Amino acid sequence: MDSLRARGVNRFALLVYGGGAVLLAPWIVVLHENQATQSFGYHLKLTSLGMSLFIVVGMVVTAVTCRRATSTTLVAATSTATFLFIAAWFNTITAKNGPLAVAIVYDVLIKIPMIALSLWLAARMVRDKGTHERIPRWIPAVYLTALVVLIPWFVTVLTLIQRSNELHNLRLFWTGLDIFELYWMAFTALWIFRGSPRVALTATVTGNLLFSDAWFNIVTTEGLEHRAAVAMAFVEIPIAIYSIVIAKREVATWSLGLIHSL
């Protein structure tokens, strides 16, 4: 009975991610052809505050789960990497002049190294499926130190950013974000089909990309575009939640806990 139920769940997941990838491909073309390059973004303070909070929570949870040596670290670390990447993508692509220069400095010095560390940690955990993997004791300290360094950036952005302002290179931003979603959805479908533990990583990235897409769509728009974004969120948010459930279900099958290195 459990085997039959598992096959049913896998078929449904394949339909969600495989079908979603197929449907997303033409949408990317339509979006690229119709998206304005520059446009006003609204509620940018709220947008920045939300992404900052997602990153803070992700980094703290990652540090705590690393310290406790649990397999949930994979979901936390991968979520942190995704939010850091999306924040860097948005700030770097849509900004100009001084704000762009500051964003690039933080990207190079903090965000990109932390993204690399998070994905390295998640990939190692996937490799060993939570068994025999050792989390070095210095990793939680790195997350907390990076968070302390990032806090001035969060405060600066929230202080200086305008509530509404022109956003640049929106065609690149939105098209790129959808391409990232297509890539990770396709690989999630592939790893589900193959029964690979890598699905824990790809499903987590997919879920957080979809959530971030919904967040930016809803918060930065007004009028008809806002209503369309809310309607789209009724598709994106359930799939995002389902993705995290799939990832947590996978890591839950890794029977042995993690052990700190000596």
Backbone as CSV, one residue per row, in Angstrom:
resi,resn,N_x,N_y,N_z,CA_x,CA_y,CA_z,C_x,C_y,C_z
1,MET,0.829,-1.205,0.000,0.000,0.000,0.000,0.870,1.264,0.000
2,ASP,1.936,1.265,0.870,2.819,2.422,0.910,3.521,2.629,-0.418
3,SER,3.910,1.505,-1.076,4.581,1.612,-2.369,3.652,2.196,-3.419
4,LEU,2.401,1.754,-3.407,1.425,2.288,-4.363,1.189,3.770,-4.111
5,ARG,1.090,4.146,-2.826,0.879,5.549,-2.495,2.077,6.383,-2.942
6,ALA,3.288,5.874,-2.728,4.495,6.590,-3.134,4.543,6.781,-4.642
7,ARG,4.163,5.742,-5.387,4.145,5.876,-6.852,3.136,6.925,-7.287
8,GLY,2.002,6.970,-6.593,0.989,7.971,-6.922,1.472,9.380,-6.652
9,VAL,2.161,9.558,-5.518,2.712,10.866,-5.179,3.757,11.282,-6.201
10,ASN,4.609,10.344,-6.601,5.659,10.663,-7.572,5.085,11.036,-8.930
11,ARG,4.024,10.340,-9.336,3.384,10.681,-10.617,2.784,12.080,-10.563
12,PHE,2.151,12.403,-9.431,1.568,13.735,-9.288,2.659,14.798,-9.317
13,ALA,3.783,14.538,-8.603,4.888,15.487,-8.577,5.491,15.659,-9.969
14,LEU,5.623,14.567,-10.703,6.134,14.655,-12.072,5.214,15.513,-12.933
15,LEU,3.907,15.369,-12.740,2.948,16.168,-13.494,3.098,17.647,-13.143
16,VAL,3.269,17.933,-11.848,3.394,19.321,-11.402,4.642,19.976,-11.984
17,TYR,5.787,19.316,-11.837,7.050,19.948,-12.232,7.343,19.787,-13.720
18,GLY,7.087,18.598,-14.247,7.290,18.408,-15.679,6.309,19.234,-16.485
19,GLY,5.027,19.166,-16.098,4.020,19.969,-16.790,4.245,21.446,-16.599
20,GLY,4.661,21.826,-15.375,4.928,23.238,-15.109,6.058,23.767,-15.959
21,ALA,7.104,22.961,-16.137,8.232,23.384,-16.967,7.811,23.556,-18.422
22,VAL,6.990,22.642,-18.895,6.513,22.725,-20.286,5.664,23.975,-20.491
23,LEU,4.788,24.274,-19.544,3.922,25.445,-19.662,4.700,26.750,-19.469
24,LEU,5.750,26.695,-18.666,6.512,27.906,-18.377,7.353,28.360,-19.566
25,ALA,7.798,27.416,-20.390,8.687,27.756,-21.512,8.067,28.794,-22.463
26,PRO,6.836,28.583,-22.968,6.278,29.619,-23.845,5.966,30.924,-23.118
27,TRP,5.658,30.821,-21.812,5.373,32.032,-21.048,6.606,32.926,-20.970
28,ILE,7.776,32.325,-20.899,9.018,33.098,-20.850,9.179,33.927,-22.127
29,VAL,8.840,33.316,-23.263,8.933,34.026,-24.540,7.947,35.188,-24.572
30,VAL,6.708,34.924,-24.146,5.680,35.978,-24.122,6.096,37.111,-23.199
31,LEU,6.604,36.771,-22.019,7.025,37.776,-21.055,8.158,38.631,-21.619
32,HIS,9.122,37.983,-22.233,10.267,38.720,-22.790,9.831,39.708,-23.857
33,GLU,8.860,39.316,-24.666,8.420,40.177,-25.764,7.541,41.326,-25.299
34,ASN,6.891,41.177,-24.149,5.915,42.173,-23.715,6.337,42.979,-22.487
35,GLN,7.377,42.554,-21.819,7.802,43.246,-20.604,8.545,44.540,-20.949
36,ALA,8.135,45.633,-20.311,8.841,46.905,-20.483,10.214,46.820,-19.825
37,THR,11.170,47.538,-20.388,12.516,47.519,-19.821,12.578,48.305,-18.521
38,GLN,11.942,49.479,-18.473,11.877,50.294,-17.261,10.426,50.510,-16.863
39,SER,10.185,50.548,-15.564,8.840,50.818,-15.057,8.946,51.189,-13.586
40,PHE,7.908,51.799,-13.050,7.919,52.147,-11.641,7.578,50.923,-10.800
41,GLY,8.343,50.764,-9.723,8.042,49.737,-8.736,7.470,50.394,-7.499
42,TYR,6.476,49.773,-6.895,5.793,50.345,-5.741,6.129,49.550,-4.473
43,HIS,5.977,50.212,-3.322,6.194,49.552,-2.023,7.584,48.904,-1.952
44,LEU,8.596,49.613,-2.445,9.941,49.043,-2.492,10.536,48.854,-1.098
45,LYS,10.158,49.694,-0.148,10.618,49.490,1.230,10.105,48.162,1.772
46,LEU,8.823,47.883,1.524,8.246,46.617,1.983,8.897,45.437,1.265
47,THR,9.159,45.604,-0.023,9.834,44.553,-0.790,11.187,44.221,-0.182
48,SER,11.976,45.273,0.093,13.301,45.082,0.659,13.230,44.515,2.077
49,LEU,12.286,45.010,2.878,12.134,44.510,4.244,11.808,43.022,4.245
50,GLY,10.904,42.622,3.363,10.529,41.208,3.285,11.709,40.327,2.926
51,MET,12.449,40.693,1.882,13.592,39.880,1.470,14.667,39.856,2.552
52,SER,14.853,40.985,3.236,15.835,41.021,4.320,15.433,40.057,5.430
53,LEU,14.160,40.044,5.783,13.680,39.145,6.834,13.816,37.682,6.415
54,PHE,13.523,37.386,5.149,13.672,36.007,4.665,15.125,35.553,4.811
55,ILE,16.055,36.447,4.461,17.476,36.112,4.550,17.903,35.941,6.006
56,VAL,17.478,36.865,6.875,17.835,36.787,8.293,17.333,35.480,8.901
57,VAL,16.058,35.172,8.680,15.495,33.939,9.234,16.226,32.722,8.672
58,GLY,16.493,32.727,7.361,17.182,31.605,6.736,18.566,31.379,7.321
59,MET,19.312,32.467,7.533,20.673,32.331,8.049,20.677,31.891,9.504
60,VAL,19.757,32.418,10.299,19.675,32.016,11.706,19.268,30.554,11.826
61,VAL,18.243,30.156,11.067,17.786,28.762,11.118,18.887,27.817,10.634
62,THR,19.603,28.219,9.597,20.702,27.388,9.104,21.774,27.214,10.177
63,ALA,22.130,28.309,10.835,23.133,28.229,11.898,22.673,27.313,13.025
64,VAL,21.400,27.437,13.422,20.870,26.620,14.519,20.822,25.143,14.139
65,THR,20.332,24.844,12.923,20.242,23.439,12.510,21.617,22.830,12.291
66,CYS,22.578,23.643,11.841,23.963,23.164,11.744,24.476,22.794,13.129
67,ARG,24.198,23.665,14.082,24.665,23.434,15.447,24.059,22.159,16.026
68,ARG,22.798,21.921,15.692,22.110,20.732,16.210,22.392,19.496,15.361
69,ALA,23.025,19.694,14.225,23.406,18.591,13.333,22.200,17.781,12.890
70,THR,21.231,18.445,12.256,20.052,17.759,11.739,20.023,17.863,10.219
71,SER,19.349,16.909,9.587,19.264,16.894,8.130,18.426,18.052,7.597
72,THR,17.613,18.695,8.467,16.833,19.859,8.053,17.737,21.005,7.616
73,THR,19.014,20.927,7.987,19.978,21.934,7.555,19.964,22.091,6.049
74,LEU,19.748,21.008,5.320,19.743,21.088,3.850,18.671,22.059,3.359
75,VAL,17.458,21.939,3.884,16.375,22.818,3.452,16.672,24.263,3.852
76,ALA,17.178,24.456,5.084,17.477,25.809,5.558,18.597,26.446,4.748
77,ALA,19.684,25.708,4.519,20.822,26.253,3.783,20.452,26.564,2.336
78,THR,19.705,25.673,1.711,19.303,25.894,0.312,18.343,27.070,0.203
79,SER,17.435,27.209,1.161,16.526,28.359,1.173,17.306,29.656,1.332
80,THR,18.286,29.653,2.235,19.119,30.836,2.435,19.846,31.217,1.153
81,ALA,20.430,30.222,0.487,21.139,30.481,-0.768,20.204,31.077,-1.813
82,THR,18.989,30.545,-1.893,18.028,31.033,-2.894,17.626,32.473,-2.619
83,PHE,17.311,32.790,-1.363,16.906,34.155,-1.033,18.055,35.148,-1.230
84,LEU,19.268,34.732,-0.870,20.424,35.599,-1.111,20.602,35.868,-2.604
85,PHE,20.431,34.826,-3.402,20.593,34.984,-4.848,19.518,35.899,-5.425
86,ILE,18.264,35.690,-5.024,17.181,36.504,-5.562,17.358,37.969,-5.150
87,ALA,17.750,38.206,-3.889,17.979,39.580,-3.438,19.100,40.228,-4.238
88,ALA,20.185,39.474,-4.455,21.300,40.006,-5.240,20.881,40.251,-6.681
89,TRP,20.123,39.336,-7.244,19.645,39.477,-8.628,18.790,40.725,-8.773
90,PHE,17.842,40.922,-7.862,16.945,42.077,-7.933,17.716,43.383,-7.759
91,ASN,18.546,43.457,-6.713,19.264,44.704,-6.428,20.241,45.068,-7.535
92,THR,20.926,44.065,-8.069,21.948,44.333,-9.083,21.340,44.668,-10.441
93,ILE,20.284,43.946,-10.813,19.699,44.135,-12.144,18.870,45.405,-12.234
94,THR,18.124,45.744,-11.183,17.163,46.849,-11.284,17.727,48.191,-10.825
95,ALA,18.928,48.201,-10.232,19.494,49.455,-9.718,20.429,50.105,-10.740
96,LYS,20.767,51.372,-10.487,21.729,52.091,-11.331,22.595,52.977,-10.445
97,ASN,23.738,53.384,-10.993,24.627,54.357,-10.369,25.115,53.907,-8.989
98,GLY,25.006,54.803,-7.964,25.528,54.520,-6.637,24.963,53.263,-6.000
99,PRO,23.634,53.103,-5.947,23.056,51.884,-5.362,23.553,50.607,-6.041
100,LEU,23.771,50.667,-7.347,24.279,49.498,-8.056,25.695,49.160,-7.597
101,ALA,26.538,50.172,-7.412,27.916,49.945,-6.978,27.955,49.304,-5.594
102,VAL,27.123,49.822,-4.674,27.079,49.254,-3.321,26.554,47.830,-3.353
103,ALA,25.527,47.584,-4.174,24.955,46.239,-4.286,25.997,45.247,-4.781
104,ILE,26.796,45.653,-5.757,27.819,44.759,-6.307,28.877,44.436,-5.253
105,VAL,29.247,45.428,-4.444,30.232,45.186,-3.382,29.727,44.130,-2.419
106,TYR,28.477,44.260,-1.976,27.913,43.271,-1.054,27.724,41.918,-1.732
107,ASP,27.384,41.935,-3.018,27.247,40.670,-3.749,28.563,39.902,-3.756
108,VAL,29.651,40.604,-4.102,30.948,39.952,-4.266,31.535,39.529,-2.925
109,LEU,31.420,40.395,-1.913,32.080,40.131,-0.640,31.289,39.219,0.291
110,ILE,29.948,39.283,0.232,29.142,38.535,1.207,28.186,37.545,0.557
111,LYS,27.336,38.034,-0.340,26.236,37.191,-0.815,26.717,35.999,-1.641
112,ILE,27.580,36.244,-2.615,28.050,35.138,-3.462,28.826,34.100,-2.653
113,PRO,29.750,34.495,-1.759,30.415,33.478,-0.931,29.446,32.681,-0.064
114,MET,28.418,33.339,0.495,27.462,32.618,1.338,26.562,31.704,0.511
115,ILE,26.236,32.124,-0.701,25.480,31.247,-1.603,26.296,29.995,-1.913
116,ALA,27.580,30.198,-2.220,28.456,29.066,-2.535,28.594,28.137,-1.336
117,LEU,28.777,28.693,-0.136,28.902,27.867,1.064,27.623,27.069,1.317
118,SER,26.479,27.720,1.168,25.199,27.060,1.429,24.954,25.909,0.465
119,LEU,25.216,26.134,-0.817,24.997,25.080,-1.807,26.027,23.962,-1.653
120,TRP,27.253,24.312,-1.272,28.276,23.289,-1.009,27.841,22.394,0.137
121,LEU,27.343,23.011,1.208,26.882,22.245,2.361,25.706,21.348,1.982
122,ALA,24.731,21.905,1.246,23.563,21.119,0.835,23.962,19.970,-0.084
123,ALA,24.872,20.238,-1.028,25.301,19.188,-1.964,26.006,18.043,-1.239
124,ARG,26.833,18.373,-0.237,27.501,17.317,0.530,26.496,16.477,1.306
125,MET,25.467,17.119,1.834,24.448,16.380,2.568,23.655,15.472,1.646
126,VAL,23.365,15.965,0.444,22.674,15.129,-0.537,23.522,13.916,-0.899
127,ARG,24.815,14.148,-1.053,25.714,13.068,-1.444,25.653,11.898,-0.471
128,ASP,25.618,12.203,0.810,25.628,11.156,1.822,24.249,10.873,2.410
129,LYS,23.222,11.546,1.889,21.846,11.335,2.354,21.744,11.437,3.869
130,GLY,22.501,12.356,4.449,22.398,12.602,5.875,23.134,11.614,6.745
131,THR,23.739,10.588,6.150,24.457,9.595,6.954,25.947,9.813,6.828
132,HIS,26.753,9.764,7.726,28.206,9.936,7.642,28.624,11.354,7.267
133,GLU,27.699,12.264,7.137,28.084,13.637,6.810,28.462,14.353,8.098
134,ARG,29.500,15.159,8.058,29.945,15.875,9.242,29.920,17.374,8.955
135,ILE,29.216,18.095,9.789,29.136,19.540,9.624,30.233,20.182,10.464
136,PRO,31.205,20.861,9.851,32.269,21.502,10.627,31.706,22.508,11.627
137,ARG,32.334,22.602,12.772,31.835,23.470,13.839,31.893,24.957,13.466
138,TRP,32.740,25.301,12.491,32.890,26.711,12.150,31.763,27.245,11.278
139,ILE,30.961,26.378,10.682,29.934,26.844,9.743,28.877,27.727,10.414
140,PRO,28.304,27.356,11.580,27.329,28.271,12.204,27.901,29.656,12.463
141,ALA,29.171,29.720,12.877,29.801,31.016,13.141,29.909,31.851,11.869
142,VAL,30.152,31.196,10.737,30.249,31.921,9.463,28.903,32.548,9.110
143,TYR,27.820,31.787,9.277,26.491,32.328,8.982,26.166,33.530,9.871
144,LEU,26.451,33.411,11.157,26.135,34.509,12.066,27.013,35.724,11.801
145,THR,28.284,35.504,11.451,29.175,36.617,11.120,28.711,37.327,9.849
146,ALA,28.349,36.550,8.840,27.843,37.136,7.587,26.571,37.929,7.841
147,LEU,25.733,37.427,8.737,24.499,38.132,9.059,24.794,39.478,9.709
148,VAL,25.759,39.508,10.616,26.148,40.767,11.267,26.656,41.767,10.236
149,VAL,27.406,41.285,9.245,27.933,42.169,8.201,26.813,42.654,7.280
150,LEU,25.809,41.816,7.046,24.719,42.185,6.143,23.728,43.160,6.775
151,ILE,23.612,43.151,8.088,22.616,44.006,8.738,22.780,45.483,8.369
152,PRO,24.021,46.043,8.351,24.151,47.449,7.911,23.625,47.682,6.497
153,TRP,23.812,46.691,5.604,23.285,46.802,4.243,21.762,46.859,4.268
154,PHE,21.128,45.984,5.072,19.675,45.978,5.167,19.174,47.324,5.692
155,VAL,19.810,47.836,6.729,19.395,49.110,7.331,19.585,50.255,6.339
156,THR,20.718,50.252,5.641,20.994,51.305,4.658,19.956,51.319,3.543
157,VAL,19.646,50.127,3.025,18.664,50.033,1.946,17.297,50.533,2.409
158,LEU,16.882,50.099,3.599,15.571,50.497,4.108,15.511,51.994,4.399
159,THR,16.647,52.580,4.738,16.691,54.013,5.047,16.678,54.866,3.784
160,LEU,17.428,54.451,2.782,17.612,55.273,1.593,16.614,55.003,0.470
161,ILE,16.075,53.793,0.419,15.225,53.434,-0.718,13.923,54.231,-0.701
162,GLN,13.477,54.618,-1.875,12.202,55.326,-2.003,11.038,54.334,-1.973
163,ARG,9.897,54.814,-1.490,8.726,53.931,-1.465,8.360,53.472,-2.871
164,SER,8.443,54.386,-3.822,8.215,54.073,-5.236,9.362,54.662,-6.039
165,ASN,9.846,53.911,-6.997,10.976,54.398,-7.786,11.042,53.609,-9.087
166,GLU,11.729,54.183,-10.062,11.860,53.496,-11.342,12.822,52.327,-11.217
167,LEU,12.378,51.185,-11.718,13.217,49.992,-11.746,13.730,49.788,-13.167
168,HIS,14.985,49.400,-13.286,15.639,49.274,-14.586,15.828,47.800,-14.958
169,ASN,15.950,47.570,-16.259,16.245,46.227,-16.778,15.227,45.176,-16.325
170,LEU,13.958,45.563,-16.282,12.932,44.638,-15.805,12.757,43.434,-16.732
171,ARG,12.956,43.647,-18.014,12.842,42.517,-18.942,13.858,41.434,-18.582
172,LEU,15.076,41.848,-18.287,16.111,40.889,-17.897,15.784,40.257,-16.545
173,PHE,15.316,41.079,-15.594,15.023,40.560,-14.257,13.942,39.483,-14.296
174,TRP,12.781,39.810,-14.891,11.659,38.863,-14.877,11.920,37.661,-15.771
175,THR,12.493,37.890,-16.947,12.794,36.766,-17.829,13.816,35.837,-17.180
176,GLY,14.840,36.423,-16.565,15.841,35.612,-15.884,15.246,34.800,-14.757
177,LEU,14.379,35.418,-13.959,13.756,34.716,-12.845,12.932,33.527,-13.334
178,ASP,12.196,33.717,-14.415,11.396,32.613,-14.957,12.278,31.510,-15.542
179,ILE,13.401,31.886,-16.130,14.335,30.869,-16.641,14.906,30.045,-15.484
180,PHE,15.237,30.719,-14.390,15.713,29.984,-13.210,14.652,28.990,-12.739
181,GLU,13.392,29.429,-12.705,12.305,28.547,-12.272,12.165,27.352,-13.217
182,LEU,12.240,27.613,-14.530,12.140,26.540,-15.515,13.253,25.516,-15.304
183,TYR,14.461,25.987,-15.098,15.622,25.117,-14.915,15.430,24.211,-13.701
184,TRP,15.077,24.799,-12.571,14.980,24.016,-11.339,13.749,23.125,-11.322
185,MET,12.651,23.558,-11.942,11.477,22.686,-12.047,11.790,21.465,-12.901
186,ALA,12.498,21.683,-14.009,12.847,20.567,-14.889,13.739,19.557,-14.162
187,PHE,14.715,20.062,-13.406,15.598,19.148,-12.685,14.887,18.468,-11.521
188,THR,13.931,19.150,-10.902,13.142,18.500,-9.852,12.355,17.333,-10.437
189,ALA,11.748,17.553,-11.605,11.029,16.464,-12.271,11.976,15.320,-12.612
190,LEU,13.174,15.651,-13.086,14.144,14.619,-13.450,14.549,13.785,-12.244
191,TRP,14.853,14.435,-11.112,15.302,13.689,-9.933,14.162,12.904,-9.304
192,ILE,12.925,13.385,-9.427,11.781,12.594,-8.961,11.656,11.337,-9.815
193,PHE,11.798,11.507,-11.117,11.701,10.368,-12.039,12.785,9.329,-11.733
194,ARG,13.980,9.795,-11.402,15.093,8.882,-11.129,15.141,8.414,-9.677
195,GLY,14.288,8.982,-8.824,14.320,8.619,-7.420,15.591,9.062,-6.725
196,SER,16.130,10.206,-7.117,17.404,10.684,-6.594,17.205,11.549,-5.348
197,PRO,18.099,11.448,-4.354,18.018,12.324,-3.182,18.244,13.792,-3.532
198,ARG,18.768,14.072,-4.733,18.986,15.456,-5.149,17.674,16.244,-5.223
199,VAL,16.554,15.545,-5.237,15.266,16.231,-5.301,15.078,17.133,-4.085
200,ALA,15.712,16.801,-2.958,15.588,17.638,-1.767,16.147,19.033,-2.027
201,LEU,17.266,19.099,-2.741,17.888,20.382,-3.044,17.102,21.142,-4.114
202,THR,16.806,20.462,-5.226,16.148,21.158,-6.340,14.728,21.588,-5.993
203,ALA,14.007,20.775,-5.224,12.642,21.142,-4.832,12.656,22.350,-3.907
204,THR,13.652,22.428,-3.018,13.756,23.580,-2.128,14.028,24.857,-2.914
205,VAL,14.959,24.792,-3.858,15.246,25.972,-4.687,14.003,26.372,-5.482
206,THR,13.334,25.395,-6.090,12.127,25.680,-6.870,11.073,26.369,-6.025
207,GLY,10.829,25.843,-4.833,9.807,26.413,-3.953,10.107,27.854,-3.583
208,ASN,11.355,28.126,-3.246,11.705,29.481,-2.836,11.765,30.457,-4.013
209,LEU,12.104,29.965,-5.202,12.034,30.822,-6.388,10.585,31.226,-6.677
210,LEU,9.680,30.262,-6.589,8.265,30.549,-6.829,7.722,31.521,-5.790
211,PHE,8.099,31.306,-4.541,7.653,32.213,-3.478,8.193,33.623,-3.706
212,SER,9.469,33.733,-4.075,10.075,35.036,-4.335,9.415,35.733,-5.519
213,ASP,9.102,34.949,-6.559,8.419,35.492,-7.734,7.083,36.101,-7.325
214,ALA,6.327,35.360,-6.531,5.031,35.858,-6.065,5.212,37.112,-5.207
215,TRP,6.218,37.110,-4.346,6.455,38.257,-3.466,6.734,39.523,-4.281
216,PHE,7.667,39.447,-5.216,7.998,40.625,-6.016,6.813,41.061,-6.877
217,ASN,6.099,40.105,-7.437,4.950,40.432,-8.285,3.870,41.182,-7.515
218,ILE,3.560,40.698,-6.329,2.457,41.274,-5.551,2.840,42.628,-4.963
219,VAL,4.030,42.692,-4.359,4.387,43.879,-3.582,4.766,45.061,-4.460
220,THR,5.371,44.830,-5.605,5.879,45.951,-6.417,4.885,46.460,-7.457
221,THR,3.667,45.926,-7.474,2.698,46.327,-8.500,1.474,46.974,-7.877
222,GLU,0.719,47.662,-8.732,-0.551,48.272,-8.333,-1.566,48.103,-9.458
223,GLY,-2.837,48.329,-9.131,-3.888,48.301,-10.140,-4.101,46.936,-10.755
224,LEU,-4.285,46.912,-12.070,-4.562,45.672,-12.792,-3.403,44.685,-12.666
225,GLU,-2.174,45.181,-12.728,-1.015,44.301,-12.589,-0.987,43.640,-11.213
226,HIS,-1.392,44.376,-10.193,-1.423,43.821,-8.840,-2.456,42.705,-8.742
227,ARG,-3.624,42.919,-9.326,-4.671,41.890,-9.284,-4.235,40.632,-10.035
228,ALA,-3.544,40.828,-11.160,-3.026,39.687,-11.912,-1.969,38.936,-11.101
229,ALA,-1.142,39.695,-10.370,-0.097,39.071,-9.546,-0.715,38.251,-8.421
230,VAL,-1.768,38.768,-7.803,-2.451,38.030,-6.738,-3.054,36.748,-7.293
231,ALA,-3.676,36.841,-8.471,-4.254,35.646,-9.090,-3.164,34.615,-9.386
232,MET,-2.026,35.053,-9.894,-0.929,34.140,-10.185,-0.387,33.494,-8.916
233,ALA,-0.423,34.240,-7.808,0.091,33.715,-6.541,-0.704,32.505,-6.066
234,PHE,-1.986,32.416,-6.464,-2.791,31.256,-6.092,-2.300,29.980,-6.777
235,VAL,-1.477,30.139,-7.795,-0.823,28.992,-8.431,0.574,28.797,-7.855
236,GLU,1.313,29.901,-7.726,2.714,29.816,-7.317,2.887,29.378,-5.860
237,ILE,2.119,29.955,-4.948,2.302,29.662,-3.524,2.010,28.199,-3.186
238,PRO,0.908,27.608,-3.666,0.695,26.185,-3.368,1.821,25.286,-3.890
239,ILE,2.334,25.586,-5.093,3.434,24.769,-5.621,4.694,24.995,-4.801
240,ALA,4.908,26.226,-4.340,6.065,26.506,-3.489,5.993,25.708,-2.196
241,ILE,4.825,25.695,-1.564,4.639,24.931,-0.325,4.827,23.444,-0.590
242,TYR,4.234,22.967,-1.675,4.360,21.554,-2.046,5.822,21.176,-2.260
243,SER,6.596,22.086,-2.834,8.012,21.829,-3.082,8.781,21.640,-1.777
244,ILE,8.516,22.503,-0.802,9.189,22.380,0.494,8.766,21.083,1.192
245,VAL,7.494,20.714,1.042,7.015,19.450,1.626,7.767,18.268,1.019
246,ILE,7.950,18.298,-0.306,8.693,17.224,-0.982,10.126,17.154,-0.448
247,ALA,10.765,18.321,-0.312,12.146,18.346,0.178,12.233,17.801,1.595
248,LYS,11.321,18.239,2.464,11.353,17.781,3.857,11.012,16.298,3.943
249,ARG,10.132,15.827,3.080,9.802,14.403,3.067,11.025,13.578,2.664
250,GLU,11.804,14.097,1.714,13.002,13.379,1.281,14.034,13.308,2.398
251,VAL,14.322,14.449,3.038,15.355,14.416,4.084,14.889,13.614,5.294
252,ALA,13.560,13.515,5.492,13.046,12.723,6.603,13.338,11.238,6.420
253,THR,13.570,10.819,5.160,13.871,9.400,4.905,15.326,9.071,5.207
254,TRP,16.137,10.103,5.449,17.544,9.869,5.775,17.616,9.508,7.252
255,SER,17.737,8.237,7.535,17.482,7.721,8.864,18.449,8.197,9.936
256,LEU,19.736,8.304,9.603,20.722,8.643,10.627,20.947,10.148,10.661
257,GLY,21.122,10.695,11.857,21.385,12.120,12.006,22.799,12.461,11.619
258,LEU,23.083,13.749,11.625,24.411,14.240,11.289,25.251,14.341,12.543
259,ILE,26.556,14.234,12.396,27.470,14.265,13.519,28.503,15.358,13.304
260,HIS,28.724,16.143,14.322,29.735,17.208,14.199,31.116,16.602,14.021
261,SER,31.909,17.273,13.240,33.313,16.855,13.116,34.054,17.218,14.403
262,LEU,35.087,16.470,14.695,35.858,16.705,15.912,36.757,17.920,15.746
